Amino acid sequence: MEYVVEFELYTSTGMAGTDEVRLIMEKTNDQWLITKIEPASKKSLGIWKPF
């Protein structure tokens, strides 16, 4: 299963933009676990460290 999540980024002075991350999930027994986090596209700001 895969989700794309959009985050609104803020600094102390206000909104700084948005970024998107892709969450890859797998079901193990009765739980859904995030197995990978990555930028959603090449346009993403890249604030997310790939795991």
N, C-alpha and C positions, 0 to 999 in steps of 0.2 A: 504494500500500500504506500502511496506517496501523497504528500501534502505540500503545497506551496503557501508559505505564511508571509504576509507583508507586515513589516514593522515601521512605525513612525519614529524617527530619530530626533531627539531633542538635546539641546545644550542648555546651559543656564540662561541663555538669552532668547530661547525660543526654538521653534522647529528648524531642524537641519536637513530634512529630506526624508526619504523612505528607502528601505532596502528589502529585498525578498530572499528568503532562504527555502531550500527544499529539504523536507524531512522524509527520509526513507524509513518505513516501519515494517516490522515483521511480527506475526503473532506467534507467541511461544506459550503453550498450554492455554491458559485463559487470560493472558496479558499481552498487550501490544507494547513493543519495545522500539525505541528509536535506534536504528542501527547505523544511520549515516546522516550527517548534516552538511549541506554544501550550498554555495551560492545558487540561486535559482536560474540565473542567466549570466551572460558575459557583461550585461549592463549593471549587474549587482555591484554595490560598492565594495564588496569583499571584506566586510567587517567580520565575517564568520569564518572561523578556523575549521577547515575540513577535517573530519575524523575518519 
